[in-house]
Amino acid sequence: MISSFHLFTLPNLPSLALVDSFTSSGAMGQTVVVILILCSVLAWSAMVFKHREFHRIASQNKSFLSAFRDEGHPLALFLKQQRFPYSPSYKLYLRSCQSAARTLGIAEADIGDLVNGTRSHQLLTSAQLQIIRESAERELADQVLLMERDMTILATTTTIAPFLGLLGTVWGVMDAFNGMAVTGAPTLSTVAPGISAALLTTVVGLLVAIPTVVGYNFLSVMLRNETVGMDNFVQELVGEFHHAYVREA
């Protein structure tokens, strides 16, 4: 019995088509593609870096909040000098404690006596408590700005990548029609390669923009979660200071 075998030819792979379009495109189109690839590398680097940074921040904030809530006094953790270097919440706590020490008119070295009760208990007025709150809120704003650093790279890439791709396409189509006018052969076979090469920049622009938009939105959610958590901690911290140092008349 004779078996019949059918030979199947592999379809053109998209990657090979992109390479062919790149090599057949003009200098403008190739320049745009190279710029878009560089933007993609920069955007992916920023996404990986920010994801690691936000993950580290979330972990340290969680550890700090757990340690803070285990203490019975708002200044106790400050006295122990336990460090959480990657926690923005800890940094605004540190700023608030320093502000409280200045407002109470005591040196940081004497805070232990105040916490342990060997120093006369001092009270805060509502105005002085507001000063501590404002100090914490200023530090919160500073920390949010630091966390937002490099996010502009992603926002810019998502904005300019499609427009760069469109620019390369329009330029390439103009070149294709100009070439058709010069050769005087207005046929599909003469204009199709040029248009195909021109559309390459739009494809690359979308390939750069789409994952960057997804990454930017994902990181924005992480940033918002940490910002809301820090804002809630400011309210909690001020409440602890109010409970410890403010006596209503």
N, C-alpha and C positions, 0 to 999 in steps of 0.2 A: 504494500500500500504506500502510495506516495503522499507525503504530507505537504501541504501547501503552506508556505510562509509568506506573510505579508510584511513588507518592509515599510516601516513608518518613519517619516522624516520628522525630526523634532521641530516644533514651531520656533519662530524667532523669539529668543528670550528678551524680555523687556530691557534687561541691563545691556545687552548687546545693541539693541535699538537705540538706547540712550547714548552709548559710546559712538555709534555711527552718526547720530545727529550732532553730537558735540564736535566730532572731527570735521563734519561738513558745514558747520556753522561758521559765521564770520568772526572777526576779531572782537566785535562788540558783544556778540552772544557768548563767546568763550569767556570774555572778561566778566560778564554778569554771572555766569555759572560758577566761576572760580570765587567770586565775591560771596555768592550764596553758600558755597561749600564752607568757606571760612566762617561765615555767620553761623552756620549749623554747628561747626566744631566749637565755636565760642559759646553758643547757646546750650549745647549738651554739657559742656564743662561746667557752666554756671548752674545748670539743673542738678547735676550730680553733687556739686559742692554745697549748694543750698539745701538739698535734701539731707545730706550728712549733718550740716550745721543745725537744721531745725530738729533733726532726730536727737542730736546731742543736747540741744537746749531743752527739749521736752523731758528728756531723761533727768537732767540736772535740776530743772524746775520741780519735777516731781519729788526728787530726793530732798531738795531744800524745803519744800512745803511740808513734807512729812516730818523733817527735823524741827521746823519752826513750831508746828502744831503740837509736838511732843513736849514743848517747854511750857512752863506756867507763867512766864513773864515775857513781855515783848522784847526786852533787852537781853535776855539770858543767852540766846544764841550769839548775839553780838559780843557778849562778854567771853564766851568760849572760843571766839575767833575761828570757828569752823568755816572752812572755805568751800565755796561752790563757784569756781572761776568761770564756768560756762553758763551760769544761770542768770538771766536778766532779772528775775525776781529777787535773787539774792543781792544783786547790785543796787536795786532800788531800796531794798531793806537796809543795806549798809548806809546808803545816803540818808535814809530817814532816821536811823539811829544816831548818826553823826549830827544831824539837825536837832534831834531831841536832846542830845548832850549839850549842845550849844544853847538851846532854848532853856534848859533846866539850869544852865550856868555851872555845870560841873565838868571836870576833866574826864576824858575817856578812861583814865586809870582808876577813877573813883566810882565808875558805874557798878563795879562789883559790890561795893558797900551799899549802894542804893538797892540793888537787886536782892542782896542777902538780908537787908533790913537793918544793917548796922549804921546806916546813915539815915538821918531824919527824912521822912517821906515828903517829897516835894510834889506840888500839884501844878497842873497846867491850866491856863485859862483857855477859853474857846478860841481866842485870837492866836495864842501860841500853838494850839493844836492845828489850826488852819495853816500856820507856817510849816509844820511838819508835813501836812497833807500836800501842800504846794511843792515842797521839796521832792516828795515821792512822785508826784505827777510830772515834774520836770524830768526826773530821771527816767520815768516810764517813756516819755516822749523821745528822749535821747536813745533809749534802748530799742524802741520801735524803728527809729531811723537807721540804726545800725543793722537791724535784722532785715530791713528793706534794701540794704545795699546789694548790688548785683541783680536785683529783680528788674531794674531798668533795662538790663541787657536783654532779658527775655521779652519784655514788653516792646522794646524797639525792634527786635527780630521779628516778632509776630506781625508788626505793623508794616515794616519795609520789605520783607521777603516777597509777598505777593506783588507789590508794586514794582520791585526790581525785576521779577519774572515777567510782568506785563510789559515793562519797558523793553526788555530784551526781545520779547515776541514782536512788539510793534516795529522795532528797529529791523528785525530780521525779515518781517513781511515786506517792509519798504524796500529792503535790499533785493528781495526776491522779485518784486514787481519791476524794480529798476533794471535788474538783469534781464527780465523778460522783454522790456522795452528796448534794451540795447541789442539783444539778439534778434528781435523781431519775430520770435517764435512763440506766440501765445497759446501754448498747449499745456495740458495738465502734466505731462512728463517733464517739462522744463521748469515749471513753477513748484511742483509738489515737493521735491527735495529741499528747496529753500524754505518753504513754509513749515515742513516737518522739523527742520533744524531750528526755525524760529520758535516753534511751540515748545521746544525743549526747556527754555528758560522759565516758562510758566509752570511746567511740570516740576522742575527743580524748586521753584519758589514755593509751590504748595507742599512739596515734600519736606521743605525746611520749616514752613510756617505751622503746619498741622500738629506735629508732635510738640513743637514749642508752645503752642496755645494750650495743649493738654497739660504739659508740665507746669506752665505758668499758673493755670487755674488750680492745679493740685497743690502747688507751693503756696498760693495765695490763701487757700483754706488752712493750711498748716500755720501760716503767719497769723491769720485772724484768730485761730484757736489760742495761740500763745498770747496774742495781744489782749484778748478778752480775759484770759486767765490772769494775766498780770494786772489788768484793771480791777478785777475782782479782788486780787490780793491787796491792792492799795486800800480798798474799802475795808477789808478784813484787818489790815495792819492798823489803820487809823482807829478802827473800833477797839482794838486791843489797847492802844495808847489811851483812848478815851476811858476805857474801863479801869485802867491802872492809875491814871493820873488826873482825871477830871472828876470833880465832885459837884454835882448840881446843887445850886443854892436852895 
